[in-house]
Amino acid sequence: MEKRLLFDRLEEFGDQSAIIWKNRDYSYHRLLSGISEWTEVLKQVEVAAGECVAICGDFSPNATMLMLALMKNGNIIVPLTPSMASKKEKCLKTACVKSLFEFDDSDTYRFKLLHNTDDHSLLQALRKTGDPGLIIFSSGSTGEMKAALHNLQKLLSKYQRKRRSFKTLAFLLFDHIGGINTLLYSLFNGGTLVIMTGSDRTVELICETIEQYRVNLLPTTPTFIKMLAISEMHKQYDLSSLQLITYGTEPMHPATLEFVTRIFPQVRFKQTYGLTETGILPTKSMASESLGIKMGCEDCDIKVERGVLHVRSDTVMMGYLNASAPIDKDGWYNTGDIVEPMGDGYFRILGRESEIINVAGEKVFPAEIENVILKMNNIKDVTVQGLPNPVTGNVVVATVELEEPEDADQLERRVRDFCEQRLPPFMIPAVVEISSRRLYGERFKKTRRS
């Protein structure tokens, strides 16, 4: 039903602009004709329904049309990006991939048939339904990358009801559940997806793209929002077309949110929530300037146990292909996110359970300390982590990126003095380090040492 609905919608939107790539417009009719062409290619290279097929590239027109053709053909899709090159072979083996399509910067593809004889019981179970599938790899930032298998038909079900269409920047990447969500939302609602090319996604280039194409929806990360505010690029580029900025993937610092709602008064800020394992869940923000979030609907249940958020929904993955999944017998998925109730069904996400620092029995959330340090002068960015200590279990370490050079000893005294006036003793950084590198990765998400 949902798969048919998507292709009916593509037909309905006709000559409207679906994708802008390298200054070229691709209409919905062009997408449909491209899907038909790719369906013929799949027949020629003998890709059978139910097979795992990897696409290595980005949201280029051909990669997008191939993804939709594979969906129509009932395949299990494995999106990968060039940045995963060092892990690609392992990912292909883990996902039991039989065929690989690799796209270059000109959107030309190379096909490779893989002699992978591995299979998995979860893949077999999905094939029995006849539904298309999706395998997304977790970032692996705190350990081994995990391969999450989704029933794609169930992920598509959330887009049945028509919603508002936007001209959206494809900020989140091709291999990210948020990037897939961006694509599907846009296609189901007749929107236009503006695709950036190249791997160098700087704040300036993103602002330039927003100005050039009059983008009105930016799905992004708290780290990017912070870097946008610090760079003051909003003063150099016309970003007045922006109507909605959605953010997720990591906790937002209150100081950052307070600042950007002042400099973008015309923009509504909405916090989203989703994981590789759950898909993107329906949410409601308490207000643009609030970190309060409410989630859940008739198809999505939530509960909080011992401060940890649990989710039960049809969009939760079937399981991992290379690890055991934290899903109980009743279908509840343990997200590992610590939340704080705010009343009336709203709560605030404090951070990952795995990132809590235990200092002499006290729980320390890195984001709380980071939010304080970010209010200091000459601090461009900060990451807080724990360092093992034989007496207290751990001590707090703050790694900072400076706007201007500063003596390390002076900085440490200044940070400690500032924090002592605003935080309890166990949260005061025992060590302050200066980093010469930026503290976030290519996806504009804060990087923490594992």
N, C-alpha and C positions, 0 to 999 in steps of 0.2 A: 504493500500500500504506500508506504512512505517513499520508497524508491521510485515508484511510478509517479507519485505526486511531484517529486523534484523535477523530473523530466517534463511533466505537464506544465510546471511553472516556467521552465526555461522556454518552452514553446510560447507560453502566454506573454512573456516579456519581450519577445520578438527582436525588434531593432534597437531596443534600449542598450546602452553601454554596460557590458558585464565586467570587462577587464580593460585597464589601461596599462600597457607595458611598453617601455621604450618609446613613449610618445605616440603609440598606436592604439587605436580603439578597437576592441573586439566585442561585437554585439552578441546577444544571447543566441540569435540565429546562427552566427558564426561558431559559437560553442557547440551547438547541436550538430552542425555539419562536420565539425572536427571530431566529435564523439563518434559519429558514423564512420569517419575515415579511420579512426583508431580501432574501432571494432573490427574492421577489415584487417588491420595490421595484426591484431591479436589472433585472428583466424589463420593468417599466413604463417605466423611463428608458432602456431599450435599451442596457445595458452588456453588450457581448459578451465572451466568453471571450478571454483573451489581451490585452485592453486594459489600459493603465496607468491606474490609478485612485488618486487621492490622497485621504487622510483627514487632515484637519487637526483636531486635538483632543488628547485624553488618553485614558487607559484608563477612560473612562466605559462604562457597560453597552452603550449603542447603538454607540459607536465600536468596542468590542470585538466585538460581534456582527456588525457590518458587516465587520470585518476577516476574521472566520471565514467569512462568507458569500462574500466575494470569493475567499478561499482555495479554498472548495468549488467556485466557479464557474471556477477556473483563471485568475484575473486576476493582474496584476503590481501589487502593493500598494506605495504610496508614503506612509509615515506622516510627517506633519509636525506641529509644535506651534506654538501662537500666538506663541511667542518668536522664531520664524523669519519673522515678518511682513515684515521689510524685504528678505528674500531669497526670499520665497515665489514670486514671479512667475518669477524666474530658475530656481528649483528645478523648478517645474512645466514649464517649457520644456525644461530639460535632461533631465528624466525622461520627456519625450514624453507627458505626461498628457493624457488625453481627457476624463476626468470628475473632478470635485472635490466631495467631501462635507465641509462645514465644520460643526463642532459648537460650540455655545455652552455656557456654564456649567450650563444646565438640561438639557443632553443633547439639545437640539433641533437638527435639522440643516437646512442649506441646500444644495441641489444646484445645481451649475453645470456646464454642458456647455462644454468648451473647444474652440476651433477650432485645435487644434495638429496640424499636418500632418507634423511631424518624425517620423522613425523612426531606428532604429539597428540595425546588423547583429547585435549581441548580443541585442537584444530579439527579432529575427526568429528567431535560433537557439533561444532559449528557447521561443518559441511553437510551434516545430516539435515539441518534446517533449510539449506538452500540459500541462506542469507549471505550477503557480502560481509567481510570482516575488515578490521583495522588493527594493526600491531604498532603500538607506540612505545618507544624506548624511553625510560626515565633518564634524567640528565646524568645520573651516576656521580653527582657532585659529592656525595658522602659515602660512596662505595660502588659496587658492581652495578652496571646498567641492567635494569630489569625490563623484560619484554611483556607489556600488558596487552592482552588480547581482548578486543571489543567486538560485539555483534554490531556491525555498522547500521543495520536496519533499526535497531533500538536507539542508537544515537540520533538517527534521522527523525525519530518520532517527535522530538522536542520542537521541531521547526514547522509542524503542521499548520499552526495558526499564523496567519499573515500578520506581520508587524511592520513597523516603519522602515523604510529603505534609506540608506545613507551612501555617501561617497566615502569609502573607508580605506585607510592606509593599511596595507598588509604588513604590520610591524612584527607580529609574532611569526616565527618561522614555520616552514613547511612540515617539519617533523615534530611540531609541538601541538598538543591537544588544543591549545588556545588558537593556534594558527588554523587548524582544521575547522574549529568553531567559527572563526572569522569568515572563512571561505563559504561554509555552508549557510550561515546566517545571511550573507550577502546574496547568494544565489537564490535561496528560497524566497527572498523578499524584493527581488528586482533591484538590488543595489549595484554600485560600481566599485570594484576592488582596484585600488591603485597600487601597483606592484613596483617596488624599488629593485634596482638591479645592482649586482656587485655585493661584496661582503663587507665593505667599509661603510657601515651605517652610523655615521656620526650625527650628533645632535644638529649640527648645521645643515647637513644634507637632508635630514628628516624635515626640518623646518622649511627648507627650500622647496621640498616636494609638496608639503601641505599648502604653501602659498601658491605654487604653480598650478596645482590641480583643484584648489579650493576644497580641500578635504574637510568633511564635517564630523567624522568619527575616528578617533584614535584609540585603539585598544593597545595598552602598553603596560609598563611595570613601574612600581614606585621609584626604582632607581633611575629610570629614564626621566620621570617627572622631576626628580631632584636635580639631575644634571641639566635639564632644560631651564629650571629656575636659576641655578648657579651661573649658567652660561650667558643669561640675559639675551638669548637669541630671539626671544619674543619681541625685543625692541628693534631688531634688525629686519625681521621678516613679518609680513602681514599674516597673522594667524587668526584673523577675525572670523574666518569661515567655520572654525571649530565650534561645534555645538555640544559634543559629548566626548568625554575622556573616560574610558573604563580602565581600571587597573586591578591587578591581581598578581599571582605567582609568589609573592613574598609580603611580609607586613609593611604597611605604610607608616612612616614616622609622622606623628601628629603635627610636629613643627613644619614639616614639608607640606602637608595637606593644608594647613592654615595659611601658609605663604602663597601657594599656587591658587587657592580659591580667591585670594585678594588680587593677584595679577591677571587672572582670567575670570572676571565677574560674569561674562556672558556664557561661560561653559558650565555644563552640569557634570559633576564628577560622580562616577558610580563604581563602587567596589564590586568586583566579580569574585567568584570562588569556583575553583575546579582543580582537579589533579589529573595527572596522566591516567590514574586508575578509575576516576569517577566520571570523567567528562566534565563539561562546564555546567554547573547547577544553576537553577533559577534563583536570583537574589534580589533583594531590595535594600538600598542604602537608606539609613535614617535621614540623612541630608547630605548635600554636597560636602559640607565642611565636617561631617561626622564619620568616625570609623565604625559606627554601629552598623551591623549588617544582619538582615533576616533572610533565611533561606528555607526552602521546602515548598512543596505544593502537593496536589493530590497524587502525583506520581513519584514524589521524592520525600522520604521521611528522614528526620534527623533526631539525634538524641546526644546528650552529653553525659559521659560516664567518667567520674574522677577527673573532671576538667578537660577530657579529651573528646573531640567531636567524632561522632560516628554517623555514617550515611547509609541509607538503603534506597536504592533506585534501580530502575531498569537500565540506566546508563552506566552503572558500575561494571567494570570489566568482568569477563568470565574468569580470569585468573592470569597468573604469570606463566610464561613458558619455561622460565629458568629459576623459579623460586616459589616458595609457598606463599600464599596470599593471606593477609590478615582479614579474612571474611569468615564470620561465624556461621553456624548451622542455620541461623534465621536470616542470613543474607546481609548482616550489618558489616560494613567496611570501616575499620579503624583507620582514620585519616592521619593520626599522629599529630594533629594540630591542637594546641592548647587554646581554649577560648574562655572568655570572661563574660558572664551574663550582664546585660545592661537593662533588662526589664522589657516588658511588652513583646517578648519573642526575639529581641535583638541581642546580639553579643559582639564582642570585639575579639579578633584573632590576635593572640599574644605571640605566637611563634611555634616552631616545630618542637615537639617533645624531645627529639634527638639533639636539639641545640641548647637545651636548658643547661646552665652551669650550676653545679651543686657546690656551694661554698659553705663549709661547716654546717651542713644540713639545711641551709637556706636555698630556695630556688631563685635563680637569677635569669631573667629573660634578656638576651642581648639587645633587643630592640628598645627596651626601656632606657638602658644606659646610652645607646647610640643616639636616641632622641634628645637627651640632655647635652651630650657633647656637640651635637650638630648646631646647637644654639650659640656656641662659642665663636669668637672672631678667628679668622685665619684657618678654619676647618672646612675643607672642601668635602671630605667624606670620611666615614669611620666604620670599622668593623670590630665588633666585640666578640671574643671567644674565651674559652677557659683554658688554663694551663695547669696540668697536674701538680699537686703540692702535697708533700707527705703529712703536713699538719692539718690543713683545712680541706683536703680532697682536691680542691681546685682554687686558683686565684683568677681574677679577672684581668684579661689583657685587651687593651684597646690599640688597634692599628689605625693610624690616621693618615690621610692624604692632605697635604697642606696647600693653601693657595699661594703662600709666599714662604721662602726658606726661614727656618727658626731653629735656634739652638735646642738640641734634644732634651737637655736637663731642664732648661727653662720651660719647655713645652710640657714636660711631665709634671712639673710643679704646678703649672697653670691649670692643667686638666684636673689634677687631684684637688686643688683648691676649689675649682668651679663645682666639681661633683660633690665635694664634702658639704656644700651649702644646700644641695638639692637631693641627695640620695643617702640612704642608710649606709653605715660603715662597710657592710659586707659587699656592697655593690660598687665601692670605689675601686677603680683600676689600680692594681698593684704594679702593672707594667704598662708603659705607653711607648709604642713603637712608631717610627715614621716610615711610611712606605713610599718608594719612588715609583711604584706602579699603580695604575688605577685599581680600585677595589671591586670592580664588576667585570663580568665576562662579555662576550660578543652579543649576548642576548639581553644586555642591560639588566642583569640580575646579580645581586650581591654574591661575591665569591667568598666562601668560608673554607678554611682548611679542614680536611676530614680527620 
